[in-house]
Amino acid sequence: MTIILHRPLLFILLVLFCARGTAQNEIGSEDTSGLELINKWPKFYFVFGYHRAYFTPSTIQLQESSVFDFTLDKVKASDLPLRGLKDLKPFSYGPYHLRLGYRYASNKSIAMGFDHMRYHTRQNQRVDIDGYYHDTPNGEGKIIASGDIELSPEFFRFEHTDGLNYLYIGHDFLLQVRGPPLPLLISLGADAGLYIPRTESYIRERGGNKKYHLSGWGSSVHAHLQWPAGQRIVVEVGAKAGYINLSDILVGGSPNGRADQELGFATIQISGLYLF
């Protein structure tokens, strides 16, 4: 898990290293030499693509009045990748991302984006637990839990599989590394925004698929390599890494069930960019 999570981070560091010399000449300067290709592009762009996500182990605090109150530590989770060609369509099962941007200067742009990540905890893993839960919904049979426990499907299921949805605003620097006939560009940026997941959770087989809910916030950095494939089409490959703070997740079998979770993530992305 740790090695896999490092791959997107290493990609970002590699792109930053390659862009260092170009950035020193272009960012913060009015000199637009080396941006001939970018200056010919339209101002607006739209991005659509798919990604694979990797998540750090996280601590999840869960509470529902008189039913349970416990904390799970070092919980591991995975995303849900594309199942096949049938998922290669907009707004389908697979994880996807959208971005609409405006280039307000030769090498600077602002954008609004939406990332649809899919998160589910791994079944039958062993984690640390501290707190209590009851055998019945009416509060009978209180069980004090402390130490090591197996997250069997009968005890705990926790998924943001209808979307660990991230709505954000970002800023990018665009650098032209190589000109025609084989142009290459680098996009570096950062963003911040809100998380609106739809969480499906079952605790002691009580729960369900909750509604979309504003649960927290996050921020991230990203690096992309871009290859123009025509006058208005650009192919983009990159990586993104960030922090998620979800302090108000809907869980359990009643309206007052809540969870709190912090985690890190990284994604590897492939996208198509349309200029207009």
Buried (B, 14 or more C-beta within 10 A) or exposed (E): EEEEBBBBBEBBEEBBEBBEEBBEEBBEEEEBEBBEBBEEBEEEBBBEBBBBBBBBBBBBBBBBEEBBBBBBEEBBBBBBBBEEEEBEEEEBBBBBBBBEBEBEEBBBBBBBBBBBBBBBBEEEBEBBBBBBBBEEBEEEEEEEBEEEBEBEEEBBBBBBBBBBBBBBEBBBBBBBBBEEEEBBBBBBBBBBBBBBBBBBBBBBEBBEEBEEBEBBBBBBBBBBBBBBEEEEEBBBBBBBBBBBBBBEBBBBBEEEBBBBBBBBBBBBBEBEBBBE
